[in-house]
Amino acid sequence: MLSSIAQTPDPKDDQEKLLTLVKEVQAQQSQIVANQTKIDAKLADLAETLRVARIFSSRSR
């Protein structure tokens, strides 16, 4: 009887581990969103730089 009790995982411990993992995933998702925002801003800046470069390039011809 004692061996079966010792092998049964503690549901409270499992719940805490799951909660920790969920918080980790949420933190990762918010970091991904922040990184995507930075990427989008850099792409917009690059597109604007290319647009201006094309304008100056067409004027110099």
N, C-alpha and C positions, 0 to 999 in steps of 0.2 A: 504494500500500500504506500509506503514512503517513497519508493522508487517512482511510482507513477506521479506523485505530487511533485517530486523534484524535477521531473522532465516536462511538466506542464509549463509553458511560457506564461509569464505574467502579462495579462492583457493591458495593465496600466503602463508597463514598460514598453510594450509594442505601440501603444497609443502615443506615448511621448516620442518614440523614435519616428513614428509617422508624422507627427506634428513638426518635428525638427526638419524632416525631409521636405515637407510642404513649404515651410518657411524658406528653406534653401532654394527651392525651385522658384518661389515667388521673387526672391532677391535676384536670382539669375534672370528671370523674365524682365524685371524692371531694369536691370543692367543692359539687357539686349535692346529694350526699347530706347534707352538713353543712347546706346551706341548707334542704333539705326537713325535716330534724330541727328546725331553728329555726321553720319555718313551722308544723309540727305542734304544737310547744310553745305557740306564740302562739295557735293556734286552740283548743287545750285551755284556755288561760287565758281566752280570750274566751268560750268556752262556759260556763265556770264563773262568770264575771262576769254573763253573761246569766241563768244559772240563779238566782243570788243576787238579781239585780234583780227577776226575776219573783216570787220568794218575797216580797220586801219590798213589791212592788207589790200582790200579792194580799192581804197583811196590812193594807195601808192603806185598803182599800175598805170 
